[in-house]
């Protein structure tokens, strides 16, 4: 089945954060808000309302792959359109950017990095630790993909 209908279970390169920022501003911020909180200028007119990407409990239940799929396909019964016109690489850039809203860099200063429970080592820069967490998350996604392919 995967041979006939290939599904990119992981990006082919490390996602480009800057490109994700630009794509989000162009395609998502009007509904989901500049901060990903679901309070964009168009949100008040939408039923159901846009997803609040800053909700940590909800973020823990979804994968980056799920975000990638929704970006490409949209969600029936909502105002969320599919962006099949974006390349797979662009959808991965956007999925990884959106997925980080629930894990803001500011939380690192509180001694917490998302659900990883990692504490910042003395002298480490917040951005450095955030980058490390992002790359660990990406590696975990790639390992998960490899395991899925081996099972299929």
RANOR-V809064 format. One record per backbone hydrogen bond with DSSP energy under -1.0 kcal/mol. CO is the residue of the C=O (numbers start at 1). NH is the residue of the N-H. If there is no record, write none. Layout:
# RANOR-V809064
co=(CO & CO)
nh=(NH & NH)
This chain:
# RANOR-V809064
co=(1 & 7 & 16 & 17 & 18 & 19 & 20 & 21 & 22 & 23 & 24 & 24 & 28 & 28 & 29 & 30 & 31 & 32 & 33 & 36 & 40 & 42 & 43 & 52 & 55 & 56 & 58 & 59 & 63 & 64 & 65 & 66 & 67 & 68 & 69 & 70 & 71 & 75 & 80 & 83 & 87 & 88 & 89 & 90 & 91 & 92 & 93 & 94 & 95 & 97 & 98 & 100 & 104 & 105 & 107 & 108 & 113 & 121 & 125 & 126 & 127 & 128 & 129 & 130 & 131 & 132 & 133 & 134 & 135 & 136 & 137 & 138 & 139 & 140 & 141 & 142 & 143 & 144 & 145 & 146 & 147 & 148)
nh=(5 & 9 & 20 & 21 & 22 & 23 & 24 & 25 & 26 & 27 & 28 & 29 & 31 & 32 & 33 & 42 & 40 & 38 & 36 & 53 & 43 & 45 & 46 & 55 & 59 & 60 & 61 & 62 & 67 & 68 & 69 & 70 & 71 & 72 & 73 & 74 & 83 & 78 & 75 & 86 & 91 & 92 & 93 & 94 & 95 & 96 & 97 & 98 & 99 & 100 & 101 & 103 & 107 & 108 & 112 & 111 & 116 & 124 & 129 & 130 & 131 & 132 & 133 & 134 & 135 & 136 & 137 & 138 & 139 & 140 & 141 & 142 & 143 & 144 & 145 & 146 & 147 & 148 & 149 & 150 & 151 & 152)
